[in-house]
Amino acid sequence: MSENGEIVVQLPTESDSRGNVLKLIWLQLTSGIGLWGSFKPIIAVLLSLIPLVFLGQHFNREHQKAFDWSLLQVPLIFTVFFWIGLYFWSIFDAWLIATNTVKDAHNEKFLDD
């Protein structure tokens, strides 16, 4: 049941031609996937830096994900908007209550006299 097989190993020929060196450099720079393949992630990141429209997902042809995220950001925008409103309202309310407390204390002091 033992079968003898041959393993053939091809060794590269030693060629110092300029074309092979440039080809090797090009393959190393582009990771063997070409110029478009190596720049595609960079372009996707640059497009995704534009806020609110999710162009990076559209560029990657994930249109449903971009649409879903667009719908998801509506309540998040309201949350941030309402949080900012609540923050400013709490500042105003603290000032109003403190002012009313001081006013009431001042009125009680002069009404007692």
N, C-alpha and C positions, 0 to 999 in steps of 0.2 A: 503494500500500500504506500510505499514511499515514492514520491515523484521528485525527480531532480529537475530543478528549474534554473534558469539563468537570470541573474540580475545584471542589468547593463547600466553602468554609470557613465554618463557623458561628461567629460571635463571640458570646461570652456577653453577655447583656444586663446592663447595669449596674443591679443591684438591691441595695440596702443593707438588705434586710429582715433582721430578727433571726433568722428561721428558717434562712435560707441560711448565715448566719455560724455558727450553732450546728451546723448540719449539716456544714459544712466543718471545724469544730473536732473534731467527733466522728469524722469520716473520718480526720483526721490522727492522732488519738489511737489509733484502733483499726487503723490502716494499711489501712482499707477492707475488713477482713475480719470486722468485728463484735467484740463484747465477748468472746465465747467463744474466737474465733480468736486474739485477742491475749493472753488469759490462759492458754491451753492449754499453751504452753511453760513458763510459770511453775509451773503445777500439776504438770507432769511432773517438773520439777526438784525441787520440794518432796517429791513422792512418792519420788523416787529417792534422797533423802537418808536414808531409812530403810535401814539396812544389812542385807545378807544376803538380801533377798527380791526385789529388782529390780522394785519396784512401778512405776517409771517406764516400764519396757518393757511391763509388763502394761497400763498406762494407754494406751500407744500401740498396743495390740493386737499387739504382737510377742511373743506368748506362747512361741513356740519359742526365741527368743533368750534370754528370761528363764529358761526351763528349762535351756537349755544352759549359761548362765552360773552357774546354781545348781549344776549338776554340776561345773563347772570349779572352783568355789571350794572343794570338798572337799579335793582335794590341796593347794591353796594354804594352807588352814587347817592341814593336817597339817604342811606345810613350815614355816610360821611357828611352830607349836607345837613341832616338833622343833628348830628353830633356837634357840628360847628355852631348851629343855631342854639342847641342846648347849652353849649359852653358859654356863649355870649349872654344867653338868658340867665344863666347861673351867676355870672358876674353882676348883671343888672339887678337880679333878685337879692343878692347879698348886699349890695349897696342900698337898695330900697328898704330892706328889712332893718339894716343897721341905722339908716336915717330915721325910720319910723320909731325905732326903739329909743334913740336919742331924743327925738321930738316928744314922745310920750313921757320919758323921764323928766324932761325939761318942763313940760306942762304940769306934771304931778307936783314937782318941786314948787312951782309958783302958785298952784291952786291950794296947796297945803298952807302956804304962808298967809 
